[in-house]
């Protein structure tokens, strides 16, 4: 009987330990991670994906909100970021930061974006973010420590100035830039204004430059693509200026012509009315003269006829 009780207690202890282990391993911290103030964030047709890009010479930044439910305090001594170009960035805290269970803590981390000689822009990079934690909140950080993995992705890009300027122009003009599958003339915004020749000419030149830049860009020749896109931008501005100045002039001339016609018609109407009043008064004058003659004839004394 005692052996059965002992065996039952052993099985129960093993079950409780297994459940505790499962609970401990299944506990998942809550993580919110985002890159802040990137130079560019959006779809890049060179990479064929949505990227988070930082311009060389600027700082990359991210915000990390981390909350755990381990049931005990975690003392975070550093935040480590490893990038696919082969460099590890470690942000150490002077004193480890105590993160209590079920209470989120926000980390704001930044560092310098490398040059393209260190991190070429011909592909995007993976990154891994870890929290390093120790057993206490003070003392030398050489004591035993552990790492908690918190974030990972593959779409980080290090952008050159030429690449960045191309992306800005693509963002500025959006669907106006031909993608090679449509004719330049299919995106005319000046339809209905064929008499503004300068606007149409500048717009056509802009579309041709945009198309060349758009076709060169996917090859990675960002400087050549930028030159064409910037020319397209200049032609576009010239087209808008022509459309504005000459179009406004045409509208003003049209309005002046319509106003002149209105004034002329009003003058004609007024003169016709004056003439009508004149003839009316003329008729009334003769009418009164006739009536006067009739009255005079009626009242005139009659002279006796000679005998």
C-alpha positions in Angstrom: 0.0 0.0 0.0 2.8 2.4 0.9 4.5 1.5 -2.4 1.3 2.5 -4.3 1.0 5.8 -2.4 4.7 6.6 -3.1 4.3 5.7 -6.8 1.1 7.9 -7.0 2.9 10.8 -5.3 5.9 10.5 -7.7 3.5 10.5 -10.7 1.7 13.5 -9.3 4.9 15.4 -8.8 6.1 14.5 -12.3 2.8 15.7 -13.7 2.9 19.0 -11.8 6.5 19.6 -12.9 5.6 18.8 -16.5 2.6 21.2 -16.4 4.9 23.9 -14.8 7.5 23.4 -17.6 4.8 23.6 -20.3 3.3 26.7 -18.7 6.8 28.3 -18.5 7.7 27.4 -22.1 4.3 28.5 -23.5 4.4 31.9 -21.9 4.9 34.4 -24.7 5.9 38.0 -24.0 3.9 40.8 -25.6 6.0 42.7 -28.2 5.2 45.8 -30.2 8.1 46.8 -32.5 8.3 49.6 -35.1 10.9 51.6 -36.9 10.5 55.3 -36.3 11.1 58.2 -38.7 12.5 56.1 -41.6 13.7 58.0 -44.6 11.3 55.9 -46.7 8.7 53.3 -45.9 6.7 51.8 -48.7 6.8 49.7 -51.8 10.1 49.9 -53.8 9.9 48.3 -57.2 13.7 47.8 -57.3 13.4 45.4 -54.4 9.9 44.2 -55.4 8.7 44.6 -51.8 7.7 47.0 -49.1 10.8 48.3 -47.3 11.9 50.3 -44.3 14.8 52.4 -45.6 17.2 54.7 -43.9 19.5 57.1 -45.8 23.2 56.6 -45.2 24.6 59.1 -42.7 21.3 59.3 -40.8 20.3 57.4 -37.6 18.0 54.4 -37.6 15.5 54.4 -34.7 13.1 51.9 -33.4 10.6 51.7 -30.5 10.1 48.5 -28.7 7.3 47.8 -26.1 7.9 44.6 -24.2 5.8 42.9 -21.5 6.2 39.5 -20.0 4.2 37.2 -17.8 7.0 35.1 -16.3 5.8 35.7 -12.7 9.1 37.3 -11.7 11.1 40.5 -12.5 13.3 40.6 -15.6 16.3 42.9 -15.4 17.2 44.1 -18.8 20.9 45.2 -19.1 21.1 45.8 -22.9 19.3 45.8 -26.2 21.1 44.0 -29.0 20.4 44.3 -32.8 22.1 42.1 -35.3 21.9 43.1 -39.0 22.5 41.0 -42.1 25.5 43.0 -43.2 27.3 41.3 -40.3 27.3 43.9 -37.6 26.1 43.7 -34.0 24.9 46.9 -32.3 24.6 46.8 -28.5 22.9 49.5 -26.5 23.9 49.0 -22.8 22.2 50.6 -19.8 24.2 52.0 -17.0 22.0 50.1 -14.6 19.8 47.2 -15.6 16.1 48.1 -16.1 13.7 46.1 -13.9 10.7 45.0 -16.0 8.0 43.6 -13.7 5.4 41.0 -14.9 2.4 42.3 -16.9 3.8 45.8 -17.0 5.0 47.0 -20.4 8.3 48.8 -20.8 9.2 50.9 -23.8 12.7 51.0 -25.2 13.8 53.7 -27.7 17.0 52.7 -29.5 19.0 54.4 -32.3 22.4 54.1 -34.0 24.1 55.3 -37.2 23.1 53.9 -40.5 26.2 52.6 -42.3 27.6 53.6 -45.6 26.8 51.6 -48.8 30.4 50.4 -48.8 29.6 48.5 -45.6 26.0 47.7 -46.4 25.4 47.7 -50.2 21.9 48.8 -51.3 21.5 46.1 -53.9 19.4 44.0 -51.5 17.5 44.3 -48.3 18.8 43.0 -44.9 17.5 40.8 -42.2 17.6 42.0 -38.6 17.2 40.3 -35.2 16.5 42.2 -31.9 17.3 40.7 -28.5 17.0 41.8 -24.9 19.9 40.9 -22.6 19.0 40.4 -19.0 20.8 39.6 -15.7 20.0 38.4 -12.3 20.1 41.8 -10.4 19.7 45.5 -11.1 23.1 46.5 -9.8 26.6 45.2 -9.8 29.0 44.2 -12.6 27.3 43.1 -15.7 29.8 40.2 -16.1 27.5 38.0 -14.0 25.5 35.3 -15.9 23.1 36.7 -18.4 20.5 35.4 -20.9 19.0 36.7 -24.1 15.4 37.0 -25.1 14.6 37.2 -28.8 11.9 39.9 -29.5 11.8 40.9 -33.2 13.0 39.8 -36.7 12.3 40.8 -40.3 14.0 41.0 -43.7 13.0 44.3 -45.3 15.6 46.8 -43.9 17.3 48.9 -46.6 20.3 51.2 -46.6 19.6 53.9 -49.2 22.0 56.1 -51.1 21.1 59.7 -51.8 20.3 58.9 -55.5 18.1 56.0 -54.5 16.3 58.1 -51.9 15.6 60.9 -54.4 14.2 58.5 -57.0 11.8 57.1 -54.4 10.7 60.6 -53.4 9.9 61.4 -57.1 8.0 58.2 -57.5 6.0 59.1 -54.4 5.4 62.6 -55.6 4.0 61.6 -59.0 2.6 58.2 -58.3 0.6 56.7 -61.1 1.5 59.6 -63.5 4.9 58.0 -64.1 4.4 55.4 -67.0 5.4 51.9 -66.1 6.3 50.8 -69.6 2.9 49.1 -70.2 1.0 52.2 -71.2 1.4 54.9 -73.8 2.7 58.3 -72.6 -0.4 59.9 -74.0 -2.8 57.8 -71.9 -2.2 59.9 -68.8 -2.7 63.4 -70.3 -4.3 65.6 -67.6 -4.7 68.4 -70.1 -7.4 66.8 -72.3 -9.9 69.5 -73.3 -7.2 72.2 -73.6 -5.6 71.4 -76.9 -5.1 75.1 -77.6 -2.5 75.4 -74.8 0.4 74.1 -76.9 3.1 74.9 -74.4 1.5 72.9 -71.7 1.0 69.8 -73.9 4.6 70.0 -75.2 6.1 70.3 -71.7 3.8 67.6 -70.4 4.8 65.2 -73.2 8.5 65.9 -72.4 7.9 65.2 -68.7 6.2 61.9 -69.5 9.1 60.8 -71.8 11.6 61.6 -69.1 9.6 59.9 -66.4 9.3 56.8 -68.6 13.1 56.6 -69.2 13.8 57.0 -65.5 11.2 54.4 -64.6 12.8 51.9 -67.0 16.4 52.6 -65.8 15.5 52.4 -62.1 15.0 48.7 -61.7 18.5 48.1 -63.0 20.0 49.8 -59.9 21.5 52.7 -61.9 20.0 55.1 -59.5 22.0 58.2 -60.5 21.0 57.9 -64.2 17.4 57.2 -63.2 17.4 60.2 -60.9 18.6 62.5 -63.7 15.7 61.6 -66.0 13.2 61.8 -63.1 14.4 65.2 -62.1 14.1 66.4 -65.7 10.6 65.1 -65.8 9.9 67.0 -62.6 11.1 70.3 -64.2 9.1 69.7 -67.4 6.0 69.0 -65.3 6.4 72.2 -63.4 6.8 74.1 -66.7 3.6 72.4 -68.0 1.6 73.4 -65.0 2.9 77.0 -65.2 1.9 77.2 -68.9 -1.5 75.7 -68.2 -2.0 78.1 -65.3 -0.9 81.3 -67.0 -2.2 80.7 -70.5 -5.3 78.9 -69.4 -6.1 81.7 -67.1 -5.5 84.2 -69.9 -7.9 82.3 -72.2 -10.5 82.1 -69.4 -10.2 85.8 -68.8 -10.5 86.6 -72.5 -13.5 84.4 -72.8 -15.2 86.1 -69.8 -14.4 89.5 -71.2 -15.9 88.6 -74.5 -19.0 87.2 -72.8 -19.3 90.3 -70.7 -18.9 92.5 -73.8 -21.6 90.6 -75.6 -23.9 90.9 -72.6 -23.3 94.6 -72.4 -24.0 95.0 -76.1 -27.2 93.0 -75.9 -28.3 95.1 -72.9 -27.5 98.3 -74.9 -29.6 97.0 -77.8 -32.4 96.1 -75.5 -32.3 99.5 -73.8 -32.2 101.4 -77.2 -35.1 99.3 -78.5 -37.1 100.2 -75.3 -36.2 103.9 -75.8 -37.4 103.8 -79.4 -40.6 102.1 -78.4 -41.3 104.7 -75.8 -40.5 107.4 -78.5 -43.0 106.0 -81.0 -45.5 105.6 -78.2 -45.2 109.2 -77.3 -45.2 110.2 -80.9 -48.5 108.3 -81.4 -50.0 109.7 -78.3 -49.1 113.2 -79.5 -50.9 112.8 -82.8 -53.8 111.3 -80.9 -54.1 114.3 -78.7 -53.8 116.6 -81.7 -56.7 114.8 -83.4 -58.8 115.0 -80.3 -58.1 118.7 -80.0 -59.2 119.3 -83.6 -62.4 117.4 -83.0 -63.2 119.4 -79.8 -62.4 122.6 -81.6 -64.6 121.8 -84.5 -67.5 120.9 -82.2 -67.3 124.1 -80.2 -66.5 126.5 -83.1 -69.4 129.1 -83.5 -71.4 128.5 -86.7 -71.6 131.4 -89.2 -75.1 132.0 -90.7 -75.3 131.2 -94.3 -75.8 134.3 -96.6 -79.4 134.9 -97.8 
